[in-house]
Amino acid sequence: MKPEIEIIGLGPGGLGKLTLDVYKRLKDEKKVYARTTHHPVIAELQSEGLEFASFDAIYEAHESFPPIYEEIAEALLGAAAGSSGEGIRYVVPGHPLVAEETVQRLLAAEAEGRVSVNIIGGASFLDPVFSALRIDPNDGFQLLDATNFTADDLSLTQHLIISQLYDGFIASEVKLTLMEHFPDDYEVTLVKAAGSPDEEMATLPLYALDREMNVSNLTVLYVPPAPDESYLRHTFTRLRDVIRVLRGPNGCPWDRKQTHVTLKRFLLEEAYEVLDAIDEEDDDHLVEELGDVLLQVLLHAQIGEDEGYFNIADVVAGLTEKMIRRHPHVFHEKIEGDRAEDVELRWDKIKEMEKKDQTPASLLDNIPRSMPSLMTAFELQKKTAKAGFQWHEEAPMWEKLEEEIAEWKEALKEHNDEEAKKEFGDVLFILVNLARSFNIQPEEALLMTNRKFIRRFQYIEMQLKANGKTPETSDLTEMDRYWDEAKKKGI
């Protein structure tokens, strides 16, 4: 026969809040275990001679709550197993199934067949909290644990109640988390001992949460819903709604007429502007340009939704699944080889396995045709190199470069424009191959050179202007001198 544990909820207040059934159960001769004696009704029951075995001392022995709850649950399971079939009684504040982690652990043990659990409900702290705050939970509310929540858990448009606000340290952590969404002076309310004669309430600015009022295990925090949309502007949901409105019947004519095809050039432009911001090392500019790229993603997703094919949730779900699938060394078992090169090789192998049922006619079929030419050349050579089509030494590549340059010169000498164009392309192609062999991204390298050229030529213009000149009124000798100056100055 399984050992038994009877769990009784003490409700939120004093002795007068207990039901007669619960009171009679507590007054019989069975020993009573209490998660904590810091509850109004326990003092009253102790005055009537009832004895409690408390776990309060365990809270002092650990620095975090999970091991505390684990130790209490194991102690209760051990006591029940040693009770000679009589079972034990365990009391908790409020209702056993509301914000009681030890109860959840005992229920998990019951699911494993280790114990039989009987729950005798008491009123939770929620009803008196709702009464004290004068709010209707039917409007929508969240109940979160102060010891275990993040900013991502919050729904800003609902009533938020945060329990387990045990001490000033936890209150400080809660404050910092909430400040990721709310301004420092946002008004919140602390409710202490709701439903008891000692009930207290204090409304205060968020920044003062950990200093204005003593918190305890009987304290909960109330955060009212965001009063208007200005508080939601940083949320993904609000951004998605804005895009939906822009594409809606009463939205912007320009946004409404866009298609996947018409937006292609904007996505490319915005991606290059992100590269500009990165090279400028300008974080504010980077934030703005990343936002513009995200706008393009959301517009394409909204077009997909409008046409009934897909939406942003499909995009996010597909990306999430792919990232987990392609990073088994992070999300699943430990895998040998955690260098960046190992991860890249593993990524390619997983990618190949994903597409094994969609084998292309050629290795090169999956290279996007709309990529810039230098990037396309790089990807072509990268793909074919993996199949073994590459030189394994530098010397042949340099010889090939000299050969292609000679052929280009010959075509130029013969004034064969079409042939010269083809030979110049061959020169660029072999240069890309050389860059790849030295782990240089040719597109990035040329972009850096272009920007360097712009900086130096603008320096020439500035110096000429200081002397009342323009490039058109100067000569190459003078401009070369300023170019060398710019070079020496590291411009």
N, C-alpha and C positions, 0 to 999 in steps of 0.2 A: 504493500500500500504506500502511495506517495505521501511524503510529509505535507502538511497543510499550513498555509499562511493566510490569515484573515487580515485584510487591509481595510482600515476604517479612516474615512475622511472626517476631520474635526471641524470643518467649516471655517469661515473667516473670522468669527467673533468669539464671544464668551459662552459660558455654560448655557445661557438661555437660548442660544441658537441651535443646540443639539436636539435631535429627535429623541423621543423617549426610548425607542429601540436601541439607538446607539448608546445612550446613557446607561441602560441596563446591561448591555454587553460589556461596557467598560467597568462596571461596578462588580462583575463577578470575580472569581478568584484567579482567573488566568493572568499570568504575567504579561505586561504590556511593554512593547518596544516602541520608542518614539524616535523619529528621525532627528527631531530637535525639540527641546523643551521651551524654546522661545516662541510661545504661542499663548494667547490669553486664557484659553480654556484649560490648559494643562496646570497652570498655577491654581485654578479653582478646584480641579480634581485632586491635586496633591493635598490641598487643604482638607479634603474629605477623606484623606488616608490612602488614596490610590498611588501606587508606586510605578515609576517608569524607568526603564533601562534606556538611557539616552545615548545617541551617537554624536553628541556635540563635540566631544574630544577629538573625534576623527578629523573634524574640519581644521583643527590646528596642526595636524600632522602632515598635511599635503599643501602644495602650492597651487594646485589647479583642481577643478571640480570633478573631472572624469574619474580619477583614482579614488576620490572620496565616495562617489556613488557606487563604484565597483566594490570597495571594501565593505560598505554598509550592506549591499545586496548579498555578498558572499557570507557576511556574518549572520544575516537573517536566514539564509539557506542552511547554514551550519546549525543554527539554533533549532530550526524546524526539524532537521534530520535527527537531532538529539533529543527531541521532545517526547520520545516513547509513544508516538502516535497521537498525542494530544494536540499537536500543532501549536502555533504561536499567533499572537495578535500584534499587528504593527499599525501605528497611527501616524498620519501625516496631516499637515495643515491643508485646509480647503478641501477640494475633491481629489481623490487618488489619481484620477486620470487627467488632471490639469496641472501642467508644469511640475510633474513629479518624475524625475529621471530614475530614481531608485525603483519606483513601481514598474516603469517600462523594462528595467533590467530583470525584475522578478517575473514579469510576463514572458520575457524572452526565455527565461529558465523553465517556465511552465511549458512553452512550446517545444522545448528540448526534452520534456518528460521528467524533469528533476524535481518538480514540486507541483502542488495543486493550489491555486490562488482563488480566494473568494473576496470580492470587492464590495464593501458597504459604503455607498456614496455619501458624502457630505456636501453641503453647498460649496461651490467654488468661490474664490475671491472676486470672480468676474461680475456677478450680479450686484454686489454692493459698490463695486467700482463704477459700473454703468450708472447706478443710482446717484452716486456722489458727483459724477461728472455731468449728469443729465444728458447722456447720449443714447441713441438708439442703435444697437449693434446691427440691426437690419439694414442700416445704411452702408454697411460694409466695414469690417475691422480686421486688423491683424493682431495676433498675440505672439510675441517673440520673446526668446530667452536672452536676457542681458549677457549671459556668460558665453553665448554661442550664436552670434548673428553678425552679418556683414552688411555693408551699404547696399549690396546687390539684392538683399532679401526684402528691402522696403518697398511698399506700395504707397506712393506719396499722396494718392487721392482717397485713402481710407483712414479711418480712425486707427491709431497705432497704440497698442498697450504693450509695454516692455516689463516683464516680470523678472524675478531673481536679482533685483538691484540690491545686492547684499551690503556693499560698502563703497567708500569713496573711490577706491581704485577702479572698481567695475563701473561706477558712475562716470568716471573720467574717460574710460574706454568707450562707453556708450555715447558720451558727448562728442568725442572726436569722430566717431562713425557717423553720427547724425549730421555733423557739420559738413560732410561730403555732399549732402543734399540740401540742407537748410542754412539760412544765414545765422551768424553768431547770436543775434538778438531775437531769434524766433522764440515765441512764447510756448513753453511746455508746462505741464502740471505734474507735481509729485503727489501721490496719494498714499498715505501711510495708515495701516491698520483699518482699511475700509470695512465698514459694517460693525466695528467694535466701538465701545465707549471712548477709546483713545484715538478715534479717526482724526486725521489731520490732512489738510490739503494746502498746497502752496504753488502758486503760478509764478514762474520766474523765466528770465531769458536763458536760452540754451547754454550760453557760455558760463553761467553760474551754477549749472547742474551739480557739479561736484564740490560746491563750497557753501551753498546757502542753507541747506537743510540736511540733517543727519539721515542717512539711509540705513535700512535694515532689511532682514528677510521678509518683512511685512510691507515693504515699499514697492509700488509700481510706478512707472512713468507713463504719462499720457502725452502723445504728440498728435495735435489736431491735423486734419487733412490740409494739404496745400490750398490756400484760399483762392488762388487764381493760376492761370497758365504760365505766368512768368516764373513760377517756381519749378516748372517742368521743362524749361527750355534746354536743359542739359541731358534730358533722357532720350533714349533711342525711340521710345514709344511716341513721344511728342513730335520728334522729327519725322517719323513715318506718317503720322497724322497730317502734318503740314504738307508733305509730298502728295498725300492722297487728296487733300483739298485742292492743291494746285492743279492736279490732273482731273478733278471732278467737274461736274456740269457748270458750276459757278466759279471755276478756277481761272487760271491764267491762260489766255488764248495760245501763247507761245508754247507753254508746257503741254497743253492738251494736244497740240498737233504733232509733237515729237514721236518718233518711232525708234526702234533699235538702230535702224540704218542711219537716220539723221543725226543721232547722238554719237556715232562712231568717232568723228573727228574731235568732239569735245572731250571724250575720255582720254584720247591720245594727248591732247593739249594739256589737260589737267595733270596727267602723269608726268609730263616733262616739267611742268611748273613745280611739282613736288621735288624733282631732282634739283631744280634751281635753288629752292629753299634749303635743301640739304647742303648743297655746296656753299651757300651763303652762311651756313651755320646760324640761321635766324629761326629760333624756335617759334616765335609768334607767327612768322610767315609760313612756317611748316604746318602749324595748326590750321591755319586758314586754307592752305592748299590741300591738305589731307581731307578737310571738310568738303572741298570741291570734288575730290575723287569719290568720297562717300555719297555725295549728291548724285553723281552719275550712276553709281551702283543702285541707289534707291529709285531713281527714275526708271532704270531698266527693269527693276523688280516690280514697280508699280504698273509699267506697261504690260508686263507678263500677267499681273493680276487682272488688269482691265480686260485683257484678251482671254482670260480664263485658263492660261497654261501653267503658270507658277506664280509664287509670291515671295516676299522677302524671307518668310519662315522656311521655305524650301531651300533658298540660297544658304541661310544660316545652318540649317540642319545638314545639308550636304557637305558644307565646309567643316562643320564640327566632326562629323563621322569620318571624313577623310583625314583630318589632322590626327584623330585618335588611332585610326587604322594604320597610318603611315609612321606613327611614333610608338611602336610597341615597346621600345626600350624605356619609354616614359610612363605609359599608361597600363602596360601589362607586365610580362615577365622581364627580369633582368637579362639583357643580351650582351654578349661579349663584343667589345669594340665600340667604344663611345666617342672616338675622335670624330671630328667634323667630316672627314673623308669617309669613315665607316658609315656614318648616318646617311650621307649622300648616296653611297652605293646601295644601301638598304632601301632607301626611298625609291630609287630607280627600279629595283627588283620588285618591290611591292606594287609599284605603278604598272609594271609589265604584267604581273599576276592579275591585277584588276581588269586589265584589258585583254586577257588571254582569249576571251570569246569574241573579241572585236578586232582580231588580228588584221592590221592594215595591209594593203597590197605591197606597200613599200615602207622601209624604215623611216622615210622622210615625209610620209603622208600627214603626220600629226604636227608638223611645224607650221605655225600660223603664217599665212601668206601676207598678212597686213603688217608684219613686223618691219622695222627699218632694215635696210639692206645689210648693214654691217652686222646687226644682231642675227639676221637670217643666215648669213655666211657662217657666223660663229656656231649657231645651232646645227647647221648642216654638217660641219666638220666634227662637231662634238658627237653627233649621232653615229656618223660613219666610223669615227675613231673607235667607238665602243665595239663596233663589229670587226675591228682589226684593220680597217682601211686608213692607215696613217704611217708616217715615218717614225722610226724609233730613235733617230738621231737628229741632231741639229743641222749637220753639214748638208744633207740633201736639200733641206728647206731653203738654206741660204743660196745654194746653187740654183734652185728653182726660181728664187726671187730674181737673181741676176739674169737668168734666162728670160723671164717674163719682161723685165725692164728692157732688155735688148730687143725683144720682139716689139715692144711698144715703141721704142725709138725708131725701129725700122719702118713701122707703119706711119709714124709721124713724118719720117724722111720722105716717104713715098706719097705723102699728102692724101693718104687713104683714110678719110675721116671715120668711116664706119668700122674699119679694121682697127684703127687707133683706139676707138671707144671700147671695142671688145678686149684689146690687149691691156688697156688701162684697168678694166674690170678684173682681168687675170692677176694684175699686179696687186690690186686691193685684196683679192681673194687669198693670195699666198701670204700677204701681210697679216691678214686675219688669222691664218693658220699659225704663223710665227707667234703672234700675240697669244693665241690659245695655249701654245706649248710653254709659254712663260707665265701662264695664269693671269694674263692681262685681258680685261674686257675691252675690246676695241671701241665699242660704242661709247663707253665711259671715258676712255682715254681721249678720243677725239672731242668729246664734249668738254673735257677739261682744257684741251688746247684751244678750242673755240672761245671759251670764256677768258682764257689768258690773253688771247689775241684782242678781244674786245677791251679788256682792261688797259692793255698797253697802247692800243690805238687811241683810246679816250685820253690817255695821258699825253700823247702827241698833240691831240686837239687842244687840250687844256694849255700846254706850253705855247703852242702857236697863237692861241687866243690872247695869252698874256702879252705877246709881242705884236698884237694887232694883225695877226695873219689867220689864214684858214688852210686846210690841206691843199685846196685848189691854187692858192697863191704861194705855196711853198715848193720845195723840190725834194727829191728822194734823199739827197745827201743830208739835208737838215732833218728830215723826218727820221732817217736812220739813226742820227745822233740822239734824238729824243727817245727812240726805241731802245737804244743801248742804255740810256739813263734809266729808263723804266725797268729794264732787265737787272741792272745793278742794284736798284732799290727793292728788288724782289716783287715787283708788281706783276 
